[in-house]
Amino acid sequence: MSILKKSELIASVAGKASLAKVDAEAAIEALLETIVEAMKEERTINFNGFGSFSTTLRPARSARNPRTGESIEVEETKIVKFKVGKNFKESVADSK
């Protein structure tokens, strides 16, 4: 398994969309910023066939500090979820 660096992603998008790298980078940054803003507003983003981003609340709970064994209270937290779409899931599964 290898990591796709941001610069490699930008170069790939630029090539596939026939864009200058600077334009591809601006588009990617705008997309990511829009996703973050939507998550802050607790909106769901759905990319048909790819997947959806949504937020949910993880309720407050008791936990244990692994170092001390002491019981601690963890506050309610908003988390981001990603559900993989059918086409994306099948495409990855078929690439074995």
N, C-alpha and C positions, 0 to 999 in steps of 0.2 A: 504494500500500500504506500502510495506517495502523496504528498501534499501539493495541491494546485495553489501556487502563490498568486497574490492579487495582480501582480504585473503580468503573469501568464494568462490569467482570466481576462484582463483588459486586452491583451494582444489577440486572444482567441475571439472575443466579441468583436473587436475592430475588424478582424479578417472576415468573419462570418457575415457581418452587417455592412461591409464595405465602408467603414468609418475610419477617420483618423484616430490614433490611439488616444489623443487628448479628448476627443468627442465621446469615445467609448467609455473612458474613465469618468467623464462628467455624467453620462447616462447611468452608469453603475452606481456612482455616488448618490445621484438623485433617487434611484430606485431604493437603495438601502435606507436613505434618510426618510423616504415616504413610508417604508415598512415600519421603521422605528416610531415615527409619529403616529401611525395607525394603531400600533400596539399600545402606545401611551394612552390613546383615546379609547382603548378597549374595543376596537373595531376588528372584524375578521377580514382577511385578505384571501381571496380564492383565485388560484390560477388553475382553470379547468384542465384536468389531465396531469398537472404537475403536483399540486398539493395546496394546502391552506395553512395560513398562520392565524393563530387566535391566542387570546389570553384567558387565563383562569386564575382563581384564587386558591392557593394552597392554605388550608386552614391552620390556625395556631395549634401547636401540639407540644407535648413533652418529649424531650430527647435526653440523651445521656452524653456527657463529655467523655470522649474515649480515653483521655489522659488521666482524669481524676475519678471518673465514674460518677461524678456529681450530676444530679438531675437538673436540667435547665428548661426554661420555657422558650420556645421558638415562636416568634410573632407570625401572624398571617402574612403571606407574601404573594404578590402577583407574579405569575410565571408565563412564559411564552411557550406555546405548543406548536409543533409542525406536524401535520398529518399528510403522509405521502399519498399522492394521487394514483389512480389505477394505471394510467399510461406510463408514468414515471417508474412505478414499482415493477411493472411487467418488462419495461425496457431494460432495467438494471438486472432483473432476474434472467433475462434472455441473453445477457452478455457474457455468460460463463465461458 
